[in-house]
Structures are given as structure tokens and as C-alpha cells.
């Protein structure tokens, strides 16, 4: 069973006051084994820099950060003058 893509999700995972959250996707990667201990990393899928879902999530995070930081733009400009 595959999870719906973020673009197909009718309800956004973020609001102006809450950042986008990456969905857990333990089913997309085999478990990791370290020192004999096996565990699933539900965010391992975010390492794939070519995956369109990863890129969409990063764009959503960046858009949210731009929105939240917009009121501080004048101060940001002063800091780099």
C-alpha cells in the first residue's frame, strides 16, 4: 500500500502557524541494522534528493519559512547593511 502524494492530499499538512510535517514512511525503506539492532527510520525517504515528494516537501517548508519570516524582512535587511 502506498501513501498518497502530498500534492494529492486534500488537506494541507501545515498552516501559517504550523510548519509542514514530513509524513512517516517506514514502508519505503528496509530496516537499518547497527550493531545487531534493527530499526526502521520513517524519515529515511527524505534522503533521496531526486524524489519528487521530497522536493515538494522541501518547497513547502521553504514557503512556510518565507511566510513566517516575512514580517522580519526589514530587520533582516538592517542586519546585513
Secondary structure, DSSP 8 states (H G I E B T S, - for coil): -----GGG-SS-S-BTTB-------GGGS--EEETTEEE--TTGGGG-TT-HHHHHHHHHHHHHHHHHHGGGHHHHHHHT-
